[in-house]
């Protein structure tokens, strides 16, 4: 039942209110034990997950029961930001306007205060901005991870960039660290915390007291960064 495209579903709008339409993507999972739903902030849609023996009727029942919650969460999503000229994209928490400069001789985008300048043809702008953001994310993460790793006397096997919907960072058992490239848009101290968190896992692949002691040694921003990501992380998923 997994869909390549979402389906428009009408949900009840409450007493004396008209039905409200929302995009729903149906997903079948052999590992699911119950019907569940979540909001995909990046796509701006509801995902309903069905276990093997559950049918569409069960999914619709859950959607109907939680219609008010679903519509509230969808309405609270930040507007989608396309990577086009004139759009404003945060970098290190600071707003930057995308500016197209077709006459420039450079082949890649570059930074000036408050601006991301993009050469080439107009249709190339979204791709080049995305490439720039990923490259900048890797550059900043490499610097932070090297500094934190040196303090703990550890070394990552490799660094990877991903575009995850829920996890900002991860540490594999082999020492490979992975991060969402979207963290480059968050304030520097938020990125610093996430990198410190994953580097600390190179010493303790758990969340024990020893692990948190390593994190505290590397960064003072744990509580503030976790709260910032909880409040603002969904907006980062709406970019690009």
WOVENJO-V424290 format. One record per helix or strand of 2 or more residues. SS is the DSSP state (helix for helix, strand for strand). FROM is the first residue (numbers start at 1). TO is the last residue. If there is no record, write none. Layout:
# WOVENJO-V424290
SS&FROM&TO + SS&FROM&TO
This chain:
# WOVENJO-V424290
strand&7&11 + strand&20&28 + strand&36&40 + strand&45&50 + helix&56&65 + helix&67&76 + strand&88&91 + strand&94&100 + strand&110&112 + strand&115&118 + helix&122&152 + strand&158&162 + strand&169&171 + strand&176&180 + helix&181&185 + helix&188&200 + helix&209&218 + helix&222&236
